[in-house]
């Protein structure tokens, strides 16, 4: 009997305990340590001092076929608590084919107190931003997407953080899905995905990126909402037009090439439209994956890339955690079905999965608590977030789906031409089914021969 249990524990449970160590060491333990650090820093943060004279700022809005959202975006700038006489607004239209120009004219007439102009640029967001930057007169340049809206205090809070810390060269704001639009979603599964996305953004920015800022290890400024000191931005090579990850590339330019500090401004919120469904999630995460890999490759130094640099270089550590460990995570998940044929006990497999799930739920719960505390300056947002307590139980599954999509994105980035574009989930699923059918047909043909 003793030998039986030893065999069961060492040979079978031992195998799964080894695999369990990976997420525990890489994700779960660091999450607990970081959360404690985050809460300690939050309650000991310095108060911002309002200067006697506020500086001029420039808000750049790249536009491409944004007729449906542009007016509300401009309206959110006009309603900002930052003085309109100190705000320059540049609408950078990169060859829209809809009524975006007419919407701009309407907004210009409605918000006549705004110092607003429109320029026409080459196609592409990076091109639009680069063209607008040279026309900016503000001490700080703030870029926002045309399909979102600013919190009324966002511009003021971001500017004050610049003014109170001269070492900060650039910062990203907090991105959250627009809770009002989420409430309007009628489809059950669509709404669940959107609510999980909201939780994801909340914990990624208010928890994850806040922690990254402490050591100047912010990997990516959000392309939807980011800000720069104008003099520092003009020392860069501007936005890279040859990558889909121009925001990540700019982050690396500032920190890696210029040695500047890039941080998060947690109390500057920009609300974006919730995701439209699994199809958009599929193409979006693959695009993010591609941009991250392209930028890391462009800025990586051969002498610093390697397992030995895991604790010394945060870029290497991020790549290993986000990409290298992603492969064993996928193997660990999908190996269940194979191991059943090797007479592994279904009970043991289920227990191992349950254990990992519980640990991930605990991490989600801890992040949930941290974010609720950090949302105190935004009572309406905190009330909505409070109602999403149940997401701690669904988020591990949502996160797993995102990991699988990123895994596919990594493979596509490696195996496809450099100019490939993410395809819809339905297209790639249909191609996969066709490939499987062809393989089965070939196997049958070989067997008949």
C-alpha positions as CSV (number, residue, x, y, z in Angstrom):
1,X,0.0,0.0,0.0
2,X,2.8,2.4,0.9
3,X,4.6,1.7,-2.3
4,X,1.4,2.3,-4.3
5,X,0.9,5.8,-2.8
6,X,4.6,6.6,-3.2
7,X,4.3,5.7,-6.9
8,X,1.1,7.7,-7.2
9,X,2.6,10.8,-5.5
10,X,6.1,10.8,-7.0
11,X,5.4,9.6,-10.5
12,X,2.0,11.0,-11.3
13,X,1.4,13.9,-8.8
14,X,5.0,14.8,-9.0
15,X,4.7,15.4,-12.7
16,X,1.8,17.8,-12.3
17,X,3.3,19.5,-9.2
18,X,6.4,20.3,-11.4
19,X,4.1,21.9,-14.0
20,X,2.1,23.7,-11.3
21,X,5.3,25.4,-10.0
22,X,5.6,27.4,-13.2
23,X,2.4,29.6,-12.8
24,X,2.9,29.7,-9.0
25,X,6.5,31.0,-9.2
26,X,6.1,33.2,-12.3
27,X,2.7,34.6,-11.9
28,X,1.0,33.9,-8.5
29,X,3.8,34.7,-6.0
30,X,4.9,37.9,-7.8
31,X,1.2,39.0,-7.9
32,X,0.9,38.8,-4.1
33,X,4.2,40.6,-3.4
34,X,3.4,43.3,-6.0
35,X,-0.1,43.9,-4.5
36,X,1.4,44.5,-1.1
37,X,3.9,46.9,-2.6
38,X,1.2,48.7,-4.5
39,X,-1.1,49.3,-1.5
40,X,1.8,50.5,0.6
41,X,2.8,53.0,-2.2
42,X,-0.7,54.2,-2.7
43,X,-1.2,55.2,0.9
44,X,2.2,56.9,1.0
45,X,2.0,58.8,-2.3
46,X,2.9,62.5,-2.3
47,X,0.2,65.1,-2.9
48,X,0.3,67.0,-6.2
49,X,1.0,70.7,-6.0
50,X,-0.8,73.0,-8.4
51,X,1.7,75.5,-9.9
52,X,1.0,79.3,-10.0
53,X,0.9,79.2,-13.8
54,X,-0.3,76.3,-15.8
55,X,1.5,75.5,-19.1
56,X,0.1,75.3,-22.6
57,X,-0.7,71.7,-23.7
58,X,-1.5,70.2,-27.1
59,X,-4.0,67.4,-27.6
60,X,-3.6,65.4,-30.8
61,X,-6.5,63.3,-32.1
62,X,-5.6,61.0,-35.1
63,X,-8.7,60.4,-37.1
64,X,-9.7,57.8,-39.7
65,X,-13.3,57.3,-40.5
66,X,-14.4,58.4,-37.0
67,X,-17.6,60.3,-37.8
68,X,-19.6,58.2,-35.3
69,X,-17.3,59.0,-32.3
70,X,-15.3,62.1,-33.1
71,X,-17.9,64.7,-31.7
72,X,-18.1,63.0,-28.3
73,X,-14.3,62.8,-28.2
74,X,-13.9,66.5,-28.9
75,X,-16.7,67.3,-26.4
76,X,-14.8,65.5,-23.6
77,X,-11.8,67.7,-24.3
78,X,-14.0,70.8,-24.2
79,X,-15.5,69.7,-20.8
80,X,-12.1,69.1,-19.3
81,X,-11.2,71.0,-16.1
82,X,-8.0,72.1,-17.8
83,X,-8.4,75.7,-19.1
84,X,-9.5,75.8,-22.7
85,X,-7.4,78.9,-23.4
86,X,-4.3,76.7,-22.6
87,X,-5.3,73.8,-24.7
88,X,-4.4,73.4,-28.4
89,X,-6.3,70.6,-30.2
90,X,-5.0,69.1,-33.5
91,X,-7.3,66.8,-35.4
92,X,-5.0,64.7,-37.7
93,X,-7.2,63.2,-40.4
94,X,-5.3,60.5,-42.2
95,X,-7.5,60.2,-45.4
96,X,-10.9,59.5,-43.9
97,X,-13.6,58.6,-46.5
98,X,-16.6,59.2,-44.3
99,X,-18.1,62.4,-42.8
100,X,-15.3,63.0,-40.2
101,X,-14.6,66.5,-41.7
102,X,-18.2,67.5,-41.4
103,X,-18.3,66.3,-37.7
104,X,-15.1,68.4,-37.1
105,X,-16.9,71.5,-38.5
106,X,-19.9,70.9,-36.3
107,X,-17.7,70.5,-33.2
108,X,-15.7,73.6,-34.1
109,X,-18.9,75.6,-34.2
110,X,-20.3,74.0,-31.1
111,X,-17.1,74.4,-29.0
112,X,-15.9,77.8,-30.3
113,X,-13.9,78.4,-27.2
114,X,-11.5,75.5,-28.2
115,X,-8.3,76.4,-30.1
116,X,-8.9,73.6,-32.6
117,X,-7.5,72.9,-36.1
118,X,-7.5,70.0,-38.6
119,X,-4.7,68.8,-40.7
120,X,-4.7,66.2,-43.5
121,X,-1.9,63.6,-43.4
122,X,-0.8,60.4,-45.1
123,X,-2.7,57.2,-44.3
124,X,-1.8,55.5,-41.0
125,X,-2.0,56.4,-37.3
126,X,1.8,56.8,-36.9
127,X,1.9,59.1,-40.0
128,X,-0.9,61.2,-38.6
129,X,0.8,61.6,-35.2
130,X,4.1,62.4,-36.7
131,X,2.6,65.2,-38.8
132,X,0.7,66.7,-35.9
133,X,3.6,66.7,-33.5
134,X,5.5,69.3,-35.6
135,X,2.5,71.6,-35.4
136,X,2.2,71.3,-31.6
137,X,3.0,74.4,-29.5
138,X,2.3,72.9,-26.0
139,X,4.9,72.1,-23.4
140,X,3.2,68.7,-23.2
141,X,1.8,66.7,-26.0
142,X,-1.1,64.4,-25.3
143,X,-2.3,61.8,-27.8
144,X,-5.8,60.3,-27.6
145,X,-7.8,58.0,-29.9
146,X,-10.9,59.4,-31.6
147,X,-13.1,56.6,-30.5
148,X,-12.9,57.3,-26.8
149,X,-13.6,60.1,-24.3
150,X,-11.6,61.7,-21.6
151,X,-12.5,61.9,-17.9
152,X,-13.0,65.5,-17.1
153,X,-10.0,65.6,-14.7
154,X,-7.6,63.5,-17.0
155,X,-5.8,66.4,-18.7
156,X,-5.3,68.3,-15.4
157,X,-4.1,65.3,-13.5
158,X,-1.6,64.3,-16.2
159,X,-0.2,67.8,-16.5
160,X,0.2,68.2,-12.7
161,X,2.1,64.9,-12.6
162,X,4.5,66.3,-15.2
163,X,4.8,69.6,-13.4
164,X,5.5,67.9,-10.0
165,X,8.2,65.5,-11.3
166,X,10.7,66.9,-13.8
167,X,12.3,63.5,-14.2
168,X,9.2,62.1,-16.0
169,X,9.5,62.4,-19.8
170,X,6.4,60.5,-20.8
171,X,3.4,58.8,-19.3
172,X,0.4,56.7,-20.2
173,X,-3.1,57.2,-18.8
174,X,-5.5,54.6,-17.5
175,X,-7.6,52.9,-20.1
176,X,-11.1,51.6,-19.2
177,X,-14.0,50.4,-21.2
178,X,-16.9,52.7,-21.2
179,X,-19.2,51.3,-18.6
180,X,-22.3,53.0,-20.1
181,X,-21.7,51.2,-23.4
182,X,-21.2,47.9,-21.6
183,X,-24.6,48.2,-19.9
184,X,-26.2,48.6,-23.3
185,X,-24.9,45.3,-24.7
186,X,-27.7,42.9,-25.1
187,X,-26.0,39.6,-26.0
188,X,-25.1,37.5,-22.9
189,X,-21.8,36.2,-24.1
190,X,-20.8,39.5,-25.6
191,X,-21.5,41.2,-22.3
192,X,-19.5,38.7,-20.3
193,X,-16.5,39.2,-22.6
194,X,-16.9,43.0,-22.3
195,X,-17.1,42.9,-18.5
196,X,-14.0,40.7,-18.4
197,X,-12.2,43.1,-20.7
198,X,-13.2,46.0,-18.3
199,X,-11.7,44.1,-15.4
200,X,-8.6,43.2,-17.4
201,X,-8.0,46.9,-18.2
202,X,-8.6,48.0,-14.6
203,X,-6.1,45.5,-13.1
204,X,-3.6,45.8,-16.0
205,X,-3.4,49.6,-15.6
206,X,-4.2,50.4,-12.0
207,X,-2.4,47.4,-10.7
208,X,0.1,46.0,-13.2
209,X,1.4,49.2,-14.9
210,X,1.4,51.1,-11.7
211,X,3.9,48.5,-10.3
212,X,5.9,48.6,-13.5
213,X,6.2,52.4,-13.2
214,X,8.0,52.1,-9.8
215,X,11.2,50.9,-11.4
216,X,10.7,52.5,-14.8
217,X,9.8,49.2,-16.3
218,X,6.7,50.2,-18.2
219,X,6.7,48.0,-21.3
220,X,4.1,49.8,-23.4
221,X,2.5,53.2,-23.2
222,X,-1.1,52.9,-24.4
223,X,-1.5,54.1,-28.0
224,X,-5.0,55.3,-27.0
225,X,-3.9,57.8,-24.4
226,X,-0.3,58.9,-23.8
227,X,1.6,62.1,-23.1
228,X,5.1,63.5,-23.6
229,X,7.3,66.4,-22.8
230,X,7.5,68.1,-26.2
231,X,11.2,68.7,-26.1
232,X,11.9,65.0,-25.3
233,X,9.5,63.7,-27.9
234,X,11.3,65.8,-30.6
235,X,14.6,64.0,-29.7
236,X,13.1,60.6,-30.7
237,X,12.9,59.1,-34.2
238,X,9.1,59.8,-33.9
239,X,6.5,57.1,-34.3
240,X,7.7,54.1,-36.3
241,X,5.6,53.7,-39.4
242,X,6.8,50.1,-40.2
243,X,5.4,48.3,-37.2
244,X,1.9,47.7,-35.8
245,X,3.3,48.4,-32.3
246,X,4.2,52.0,-32.8
247,X,3.2,52.8,-29.1
248,X,5.6,50.1,-27.8
249,X,8.3,51.2,-30.1
250,X,8.0,54.8,-28.8
251,X,8.2,53.5,-25.2
252,X,11.4,51.7,-26.0
253,X,12.8,54.7,-27.8
254,X,12.3,56.9,-24.8
255,X,13.5,54.5,-22.1
256,X,16.1,52.3,-23.9
257,X,17.6,54.8,-26.4
258,X,17.2,58.1,-24.5
259,X,17.3,56.8,-21.0
260,X,14.2,58.7,-20.0
261,X,11.6,57.8,-17.4
262,X,8.2,56.6,-18.6
263,X,5.4,56.1,-16.0
264,X,1.6,55.6,-15.6
265,X,-0.7,58.4,-14.5
266,X,-3.4,56.3,-12.7
267,X,-5.8,59.1,-12.1
268,X,-6.0,60.2,-15.7
269,X,-8.7,58.0,-17.3
270,X,-9.6,57.5,-20.9
271,X,-12.8,55.6,-21.7
272,X,-12.8,53.4,-24.9
273,X,-15.5,51.5,-26.6
274,X,-16.0,47.9,-25.3
275,X,-14.8,45.1,-27.5
276,X,-17.3,44.0,-30.1
277,X,-16.9,40.3,-29.5
278,X,-14.6,37.3,-29.8
279,X,-13.7,38.2,-33.4
280,X,-12.2,41.6,-32.5
281,X,-10.5,40.0,-29.5
282,X,-8.9,37.5,-31.8
283,X,-7.4,40.0,-34.2
284,X,-6.6,42.6,-31.5
285,X,-4.5,40.3,-29.3
286,X,-2.6,38.9,-32.3
287,X,-1.8,42.5,-33.5
288,X,-0.6,43.3,-30.0
289,X,1.5,40.2,-29.9
290,X,3.1,41.0,-33.2
291,X,3.9,44.5,-32.2
292,X,5.5,43.4,-28.9
293,X,7.7,40.8,-30.6
294,X,8.7,43.2,-33.4
295,X,9.7,46.0,-31.0
296,X,11.5,43.6,-28.7
297,X,13.5,42.3,-31.6
298,X,14.4,45.8,-32.9
299,X,15.7,47.0,-29.5
300,X,17.1,43.7,-28.1
301,X,20.9,43.6,-27.6
302,X,22.3,40.1,-28.3
303,X,24.6,40.2,-25.2
304,X,21.6,40.9,-22.9
305,X,19.2,38.4,-24.4
306,X,19.3,35.1,-22.6
307,X,18.1,33.1,-19.6
308,X,20.9,34.5,-17.4
309,X,19.5,38.0,-17.9
310,X,16.2,37.1,-16.4
311,X,16.7,38.9,-13.1
312,X,18.9,41.7,-14.5
313,X,16.9,42.8,-17.6
314,X,13.2,43.4,-17.2
315,X,12.7,43.2,-21.0
316,X,14.1,39.7,-21.1
317,X,12.1,38.8,-18.0
318,X,8.9,40.1,-19.7
319,X,9.6,38.2,-22.9
320,X,10.3,35.0,-21.0
321,X,7.2,35.3,-18.9
322,X,4.9,36.5,-21.7
323,X,6.2,34.3,-24.5
324,X,8.6,31.5,-23.5
325,X,6.3,30.4,-20.6
326,X,3.3,30.7,-22.8
327,X,4.4,27.5,-24.7
328,X,4.6,25.2,-21.6
329,X,1.3,26.8,-20.4
330,X,-0.4,25.7,-23.6
331,X,1.3,22.3,-23.5
332,X,0.2,21.9,-19.8
333,X,-3.4,22.7,-20.7
334,X,-3.8,20.6,-23.8
335,X,-1.8,17.6,-22.5
336,X,-4.7,16.5,-20.4
337,X,-6.4,14.7,-23.2
338,X,-3.1,12.9,-24.2
339,X,-2.2,11.9,-20.6
340,X,-5.6,10.1,-20.3
341,X,-4.3,7.6,-22.8
342,X,-1.2,7.0,-20.6
343,X,-3.5,5.9,-17.8
344,X,-3.2,9.0,-15.7
345,X,-6.1,9.3,-13.3
346,X,-8.8,11.7,-14.4
347,X,-9.3,12.6,-10.7
348,X,-5.6,13.6,-10.4
349,X,-5.8,15.7,-13.5
350,X,-9.0,17.4,-12.4
351,X,-7.6,18.1,-8.9
352,X,-4.5,19.7,-10.4
353,X,-6.6,21.9,-12.6
354,X,-8.8,22.8,-9.7
355,X,-5.8,23.8,-7.6
356,X,-4.4,26.1,-10.3
357,X,-7.8,27.6,-10.9
358,X,-8.2,28.4,-7.1
359,X,-4.8,30.0,-7.1
360,X,-5.7,32.2,-10.1
361,X,-9.0,33.2,-8.4
362,X,-7.1,34.2,-5.3
363,X,-4.8,36.4,-7.5
364,X,-7.8,37.9,-9.2
365,X,-9.4,38.6,-5.9
366,X,-6.3,40.4,-4.6
367,X,-6.2,42.5,-7.8
368,X,-9.9,43.2,-7.4
369,X,-9.3,44.6,-3.9
370,X,-6.4,46.7,-5.0
371,X,-8.2,48.2,-7.9
372,X,-11.3,49.0,-5.8
373,X,-9.0,51.0,-3.4
374,X,-7.3,52.8,-6.3
375,X,-10.7,53.8,-7.8
376,X,-11.6,55.8,-4.7
377,X,-11.2,59.2,-6.5
378,X,-13.7,58.0,-9.1
379,X,-16.9,57.0,-7.1
380,X,-19.1,56.2,-10.1
381,X,-16.4,53.9,-11.5
382,X,-15.9,52.3,-8.2
383,X,-19.6,51.5,-7.8
384,X,-19.7,49.8,-11.2
385,X,-16.5,47.9,-10.5
386,X,-17.8,46.7,-7.2
387,X,-20.7,45.0,-9.0
388,X,-18.2,43.0,-11.0
389,X,-17.0,40.9,-8.1
390,X,-18.1,37.7,-9.9
391,X,-15.5,38.3,-12.7
392,X,-12.7,36.9,-10.4
393,X,-14.2,33.5,-11.2
394,X,-14.5,34.0,-15.0
395,X,-11.3,36.0,-15.6
396,X,-8.9,33.0,-15.4
397,X,-10.8,31.5,-18.3
398,X,-10.9,34.8,-20.2
399,X,-7.1,35.1,-19.6
400,X,-6.6,31.6,-20.9
401,X,-8.5,32.4,-24.1
402,X,-6.3,35.5,-24.5
403,X,-3.1,33.4,-24.0
404,X,-4.2,30.9,-26.7
405,X,-4.8,33.8,-29.1
406,X,-1.4,35.3,-28.3
407,X,0.1,31.9,-28.7
408,X,-1.4,31.8,-32.2
409,X,-0.2,35.3,-32.8
410,X,3.4,34.4,-31.9
411,X,3.3,31.5,-34.3
412,X,1.8,33.7,-37.1
413,X,4.5,36.3,-36.5
414,X,7.3,33.7,-36.8
415,X,5.9,31.8,-39.8
416,X,4.3,34.5,-41.9
417,X,5.7,37.4,-43.9
418,X,6.6,40.6,-42.0
419,X,3.6,42.5,-43.6
420,X,0.9,40.0,-42.6
421,X,-2.3,41.3,-41.2
422,X,-4.4,39.5,-38.5
423,X,-7.3,37.6,-40.0
424,X,-10.7,37.1,-38.6
425,X,-11.3,34.1,-36.3
426,X,-13.9,32.6,-38.7
427,X,-11.4,32.7,-41.6
428,X,-8.6,31.0,-39.7
429,X,-11.1,28.5,-38.1
430,X,-12.4,27.6,-41.6
431,X,-8.8,27.2,-42.8
432,X,-7.9,24.9,-39.9
433,X,-10.9,22.7,-40.5
434,X,-9.9,22.4,-44.2
435,X,-6.4,21.5,-43.2
436,X,-7.5,18.8,-40.7
437,X,-9.8,17.3,-43.4
438,X,-7.0,17.2,-45.9
439,X,-4.7,15.6,-43.4
440,X,-7.3,12.9,-42.6
441,X,-7.8,12.3,-46.3
442,X,-4.1,12.0,-46.9
443,X,-3.8,9.5,-44.0
444,X,-6.6,7.4,-45.4
445,X,-5.1,7.5,-48.9
446,X,-1.7,6.4,-47.5
447,X,-3.3,3.6,-45.6
448,X,-5.2,2.3,-48.7
449,X,-2.0,2.2,-50.6
